[in-house]
Amino acid sequence: MRFSSNFLAQAASALLLSSGCQAASVQRRADTCNGYSELCDRSYGNVSFVGAHNSYAVDVNNLFANQDYDVTQQLKDGIRLLQLQVHNNNNVLQLCHSECSFYNGGTLEDYLKKVKTWMDANTNDVVTIVIVNSDGFAASDFASVYESAGVSDLSYAPDQSTVTYESWPTLGMLVDNGKRLVSFLASGADFSSVPYLIDEFTNVWETAYDVTDTTFDCEVNRTKGDSGTQLYMINHFLDKLVLGTPAPDISKANLTNSVSETGGLGIQSDTCTAQYGRPPNFMLVDFYEYGGGSIFEVAATNNKVEYTASSIATPKPTSSSSSSSGSGDGALALGVPGLWVSLLCTIFGVGAGMILVV
């Protein structure tokens, strides 16, 4: 038996009304995601995101800083992965580099509030946060801060604790559902109590970090799962040894962030893509603005979208004078001589007044 389309429409309406149902309004689907319409239908696990290593560690002429610009500018310029170190500073979740006496970037709550402000103004963007839980806070401690900062409602919680790279929702789904913040916790995750704080190394593997030569390889360095089914991150920031300790090598940042130079991000990305049959999901860099946007060109190539150069922040001048861009509470805003004094004081445990500054 065949029915006309008009008859079927009338029957459907009658059924809805008789059952007391109301037709739900259909939300308009996002037509641009992270700057590109092509990415809306792309799985989160099939997108390359550029990340700021130690996003909060912002300063000039500071051995413990990894960025020149704060998180708001980072996001404005196109950074979509924010990596953090959280330490215990008098029972406060604090953003510090190695130790809070070395670099104190303020509280996690204040930082997340800045992220929320930007995300509220940019509703078609998906942002990822990766947190190093340096002092073993419980997941519930992070949840309290997420709630206070207003980002818990933005946070995506998967249906299960382990998600293969092929099983993630599309960016369009995350945008449409208002769950645009994806957070990974390197240790201390508890899916049963805080499902939106996703265990990093069950779901993501990483390459080596603290690399001091330009041979960035693609070998699995850290994981707790099956690297063949996980998302993966390349740590593409070059260090130099200062008194035997790795420190960011800003002098080579243009080359490190480049598309095609030896030791450049584009070279490692291409190498890893060839080795694993898929591009890296996350590419973590220092001083992201060096290269004039080259890191975003690498991501566009990975994502098979057309790269259009846009105006981003420019590198801040470095000098031997005192830094003028410290951003965190108690950040070491020191010129080059002061940096050495501070580092020597830390290593040898002496007061700054005992060392003659020349």
C-alpha positions as CSV (number, residue, x, y, z in Angstrom):
1,M,0.0,0.0,0.0
2,R,1.4,3.4,-0.9
3,F,0.6,6.7,0.9
4,S,1.0,10.3,-0.3
5,S,3.6,12.4,1.3
6,N,0.8,14.8,2.5
7,F,-0.9,11.9,4.2
8,L,2.3,10.8,6.0
9,A,3.0,14.3,7.2
10,Q,-0.6,14.6,8.6
11,A,-0.3,11.2,10.3
12,A,3.1,12.0,11.9
13,S,1.7,15.3,13.3
14,A,-1.3,13.5,14.7
15,L,0.9,11.0,16.4
16,L,3.0,13.6,18.0
17,L,0.1,15.5,19.3
18,S,-1.8,12.4,20.6
19,S,1.3,11.3,22.5
20,G,1.7,14.7,24.1
21,C,5.0,15.3,22.3
22,Q,6.2,18.6,21.2
23,A,8.4,19.1,18.1
24,A,11.9,20.0,19.3
25,S,13.6,22.9,17.6
26,V,16.6,21.9,15.6
27,Q,19.7,23.8,16.6
28,R,21.6,25.3,13.7
29,R,24.8,23.2,13.1
30,A,28.2,25.0,13.3
31,D,29.4,25.9,9.8
32,T,32.9,26.8,10.9
33,C,35.0,25.0,13.5
34,N,38.4,26.2,14.6
35,G,38.5,28.5,11.7
36,Y,37.6,26.1,8.9
37,S,34.3,24.8,7.6
38,E,36.0,21.5,6.6
39,L,36.9,20.7,10.2
40,C,33.3,20.6,11.4
41,D,32.7,17.1,10.0
42,R,36.2,16.0,11.0
43,S,36.6,13.8,14.1
44,Y,38.6,15.3,17.0
45,G,40.9,12.4,16.6
46,N,41.6,13.3,13.0
47,V,42.7,16.9,13.5
48,S,46.1,18.4,14.2
49,F,46.1,21.1,16.9
50,V,49.0,23.4,17.7
51,G,49.9,23.7,21.4
52,A,51.7,26.1,23.6
53,H,54.2,24.2,25.9
54,N,53.9,25.6,29.4
55,S,51.4,28.1,28.2
56,Y,51.3,30.0,31.5
57,A,55.1,30.5,31.7
58,V,55.3,33.9,30.0
59,D,58.3,36.2,30.2
60,V,61.3,37.6,28.4
61,N,64.9,36.9,29.4
62,N,63.8,34.2,31.8
63,L,65.3,30.7,31.7
64,F,62.0,29.3,33.1
65,A,59.7,30.9,30.5
66,N,58.5,29.1,27.4
67,Q,56.2,31.8,25.8
68,D,56.3,35.5,25.1
69,Y,52.5,36.1,25.2
70,D,49.8,35.2,27.6
71,V,47.0,32.7,27.0
72,T,44.5,35.2,25.6
73,Q,46.9,36.2,22.9
74,Q,47.9,32.6,22.3
75,L,44.3,31.7,21.7
76,K,43.7,34.8,19.6
77,D,46.6,33.8,17.3
78,G,45.4,30.2,16.8
79,I,46.8,28.1,19.6
80,R,44.2,25.4,20.5
81,L,46.2,23.2,22.9
82,L,47.3,24.6,26.3
83,Q,49.8,22.6,28.3
84,L,50.2,23.4,32.0
85,Q,52.1,22.3,35.1
86,V,50.1,22.4,38.3
87,H,51.9,22.5,41.7
88,N,50.9,22.7,45.3
89,N,51.6,26.2,46.6
90,N,50.2,26.3,50.2
91,N,47.3,24.0,49.1
92,V,46.5,26.2,46.1
93,L,46.6,24.8,42.6
94,Q,49.3,27.0,41.2
95,L,50.9,27.2,37.7
96,C,54.7,26.9,38.3
97,H,57.6,25.8,36.2
98,S,59.5,23.0,38.0
99,E,59.2,24.8,41.3
100,C,57.1,27.8,42.3
101,S,60.3,29.5,43.5
102,F,61.6,29.3,39.9
103,Y,58.5,30.6,38.1
104,N,55.1,31.2,39.6
105,G,52.5,31.9,36.9
106,G,49.5,32.5,39.1
107,T,46.6,30.2,40.1
108,L,45.0,27.6,37.8
109,E,41.6,29.2,38.6
110,D,42.7,32.7,37.3
111,Y,44.2,31.1,34.2
112,L,41.0,29.1,33.4
113,K,38.9,32.2,33.8
114,K,40.9,33.8,31.0
115,V,40.3,30.7,28.9
116,K,36.6,30.9,29.6
117,T,36.4,34.5,28.7
118,W,38.0,33.8,25.3
119,M,35.9,30.7,24.7
120,D,32.7,32.6,25.5
121,A,33.6,35.1,22.8
122,N,34.6,32.4,20.3
123,T,31.9,29.8,20.3
124,N,33.0,27.8,17.3
125,D,36.3,26.8,18.6
126,V,37.4,23.6,20.4
127,V,40.2,24.0,22.9
128,T,42.3,21.3,24.6
129,I,44.1,21.5,27.9
130,V,46.8,19.0,29.0
131,I,47.7,19.3,32.7
132,V,50.8,17.9,34.4
133,N,49.7,17.1,37.9
134,S,53.1,17.7,39.5
135,D,52.2,17.3,43.1
136,G,49.5,14.6,43.0
137,F,46.3,16.6,43.5
138,A,43.1,14.5,43.4
139,A,40.8,14.8,40.4
140,S,38.2,16.3,42.7
141,D,40.6,19.2,43.5
142,F,40.8,20.1,39.9
143,A,37.1,19.7,39.5
144,S,36.5,22.3,42.2
145,V,38.7,24.8,40.3
146,Y,37.0,24.0,37.0
147,E,33.7,24.7,38.6
148,S,34.9,28.0,40.3
149,A,36.3,29.2,37.0
150,G,33.1,28.3,35.1
151,V,34.6,25.9,32.6
152,S,33.2,22.6,33.9
153,D,30.0,23.1,31.9
154,L,32.1,23.6,28.8
155,S,34.0,20.4,29.4
156,Y,33.5,17.3,27.2
157,A,33.1,14.0,29.1
158,P,33.4,10.8,27.0
159,D,31.2,7.8,27.5
160,Q,34.1,5.7,28.6
161,S,37.6,6.3,30.1
162,T,39.5,5.1,27.0
163,V,38.7,6.5,23.6
164,T,40.5,5.4,20.4
165,Y,41.5,8.1,18.1
166,E,38.8,6.9,15.6
167,S,36.0,7.1,18.2
168,W,36.0,10.8,19.1
169,P,33.1,13.1,18.1
170,T,33.5,15.6,15.3
171,L,34.4,19.2,16.1
172,G,30.9,20.1,14.9
173,M,29.3,17.9,17.5
174,L,31.5,19.3,20.3
175,V,30.6,22.9,19.2
176,D,26.9,22.2,18.8
177,N,26.7,20.5,22.2
178,G,28.6,23.3,23.9
179,K,31.2,20.8,25.1
180,R,34.2,22.6,23.5
181,L,36.8,22.1,26.2
182,V,38.7,18.8,26.2
183,S,41.0,18.3,29.2
184,F,43.6,15.6,29.8
185,L,45.2,14.9,33.2
186,A,48.7,13.3,33.0
187,S,48.1,11.6,36.4
188,G,45.4,11.4,39.0
189,A,42.4,11.1,36.7
190,D,39.3,9.4,38.1
191,F,36.7,8.8,35.4
192,S,34.1,7.6,37.9
193,S,34.0,10.9,39.8
194,V,35.2,13.5,37.2
195,P,34.7,12.1,33.7
196,Y,35.7,15.3,31.9
197,L,39.3,15.0,33.3
198,I,40.5,12.4,30.9
199,D,43.5,10.3,31.7
200,E,46.2,11.4,29.3
201,F,48.5,8.4,28.8
202,T,45.6,6.0,28.5
203,N,44.4,8.0,25.5
204,V,47.5,9.9,24.3
205,W,51.1,8.9,23.7
206,E,54.0,11.4,23.5
207,T,57.4,11.6,21.9
208,A,60.5,12.5,23.9
209,Y,60.8,15.9,25.5
210,D,63.9,18.0,26.8
211,V,65.4,17.4,23.3
212,T,68.7,19.3,22.9
213,D,69.5,18.5,19.3
214,T,67.6,19.0,16.1
215,T,67.0,15.3,15.6
216,F,63.4,15.1,16.7
217,D,62.3,11.5,16.3
218,C,58.9,10.0,16.3
219,E,59.4,7.1,18.8
220,V,56.8,6.4,21.5
221,N,58.3,7.8,24.7
222,R,55.4,7.8,27.2
223,T,52.1,5.8,27.2
224,K,49.9,3.6,29.3
225,G,47.9,2.2,26.4
226,D,48.0,0.9,22.9
227,S,49.9,3.5,20.9
228,G,48.3,2.2,17.7
229,T,44.9,3.3,18.7
230,Q,45.7,6.4,20.8
231,L,45.9,10.1,19.9
232,Y,49.5,11.2,19.8
233,M,51.6,14.3,20.7
234,I,55.0,15.4,19.3
235,N,57.0,17.5,21.8
236,H,58.7,19.9,19.4
237,F,60.5,22.4,21.5
238,L,64.3,22.6,21.5
239,D,66.3,23.0,24.7
240,K,69.9,23.9,25.5
241,L,71.8,22.8,28.6
242,V,72.5,25.5,31.2
243,L,74.6,24.3,34.0
244,G,73.5,20.8,33.0
245,T,69.8,21.7,33.1
246,P,67.6,21.8,29.9
247,A,66.3,25.4,29.2
248,P,64.4,26.7,26.2
249,D,66.6,27.6,23.3
250,I,64.9,30.8,22.0
251,S,67.9,31.6,19.7
252,K,66.8,28.7,17.4
253,A,63.0,29.2,17.7
254,N,62.6,30.4,14.1
255,L,64.2,27.2,12.8
256,T,62.5,24.9,15.3
257,N,59.1,26.3,14.4
258,S,59.7,26.3,10.7
259,V,58.0,24.4,7.9
260,S,61.0,22.9,6.1
261,E,64.2,23.8,7.8
262,T,66.4,21.1,9.4
263,G,64.9,20.4,12.9
264,G,61.7,22.2,11.9
265,L,58.2,21.3,13.1
266,G,57.2,20.5,9.5
267,I,60.0,18.0,9.1
268,Q,59.1,16.1,12.3
269,S,55.4,16.2,11.5
270,D,56.0,14.8,8.0
271,T,58.3,12.1,9.4
272,C,55.7,11.0,12.0
273,T,52.9,11.0,9.5
274,A,54.9,8.7,7.2
275,Q,55.8,6.5,10.1
276,Y,52.3,6.1,11.5
277,G,50.1,6.7,8.6
278,R,48.4,9.7,10.2
279,P,49.5,13.2,11.3
280,P,50.2,14.0,15.0
281,N,47.1,15.2,16.8
282,F,49.0,17.6,19.0
283,M,52.2,19.6,18.2
284,L,53.6,21.3,21.3
285,V,56.0,24.3,20.7
286,D,57.8,27.0,22.6
287,F,57.6,30.7,21.6
288,Y,54.8,29.9,19.1
289,E,55.0,33.3,17.3
290,Y,58.5,32.6,16.1
291,G,58.4,31.7,12.4
292,G,55.6,34.2,11.7
293,G,52.8,31.6,11.7
294,S,54.8,28.6,10.3
295,I,53.4,26.3,13.0
296,F,49.9,27.0,11.8
297,E,50.9,26.3,8.2
298,V,52.1,22.9,9.3
299,A,48.8,22.2,11.0
300,A,46.8,23.3,8.0
301,T,48.8,21.0,5.8
302,N,48.1,18.1,8.2
303,N,44.4,19.0,8.2
304,K,44.3,19.3,4.4
305,V,42.9,22.8,4.5
306,E,44.2,25.9,2.8
307,Y,46.5,27.9,4.9
308,T,45.9,31.6,4.8
309,A,48.6,33.7,6.5
310,S,47.1,36.0,9.1
311,S,48.6,38.7,11.4
312,I,49.8,37.2,14.7
313,A,52.0,38.6,17.5
314,T,55.6,39.2,16.8
315,P,58.6,38.0,18.9
316,K,59.4,40.3,21.8
317,P,63.0,41.8,21.8
318,T,65.4,40.2,24.3
319,S,68.1,42.2,26.0
320,S,70.3,42.2,29.0
321,S,68.1,44.7,30.7
322,S,65.3,43.7,33.1
323,S,62.3,42.0,31.6
324,S,59.2,44.0,31.2
325,S,56.7,41.2,30.5
326,G,56.4,39.0,33.6
327,S,52.9,37.8,33.9
328,G,52.6,35.6,36.9
329,D,52.7,36.2,40.7
330,G,56.3,36.0,41.7
331,A,57.6,35.3,38.1
332,L,61.4,35.7,37.8
333,A,61.3,38.9,35.8
334,L,65.1,39.2,35.5
335,G,67.6,40.4,33.0
336,V,70.4,38.0,31.9
337,P,72.8,38.8,34.9
338,G,69.9,38.4,37.3
339,L,68.9,35.0,35.7
340,W,72.4,33.6,36.4
341,V,72.3,35.0,40.0
342,S,68.9,33.4,40.6
343,L,69.9,30.1,39.1
344,L,73.2,29.9,41.1
345,C,71.4,30.8,44.3
346,T,68.9,28.0,43.6
347,I,71.6,25.5,42.9
348,F,74.0,26.4,45.7
349,G,71.4,27.5,48.2
350,V,72.9,30.9,48.9
351,G,71.3,34.3,49.2
352,A,71.5,36.8,46.3
353,G,73.2,39.3,48.6
354,M,76.2,37.0,48.9
355,I,76.9,37.2,45.1
356,L,78.5,40.2,43.5
357,V,76.6,41.2,40.4
358,V,78.8,42.6,37.6
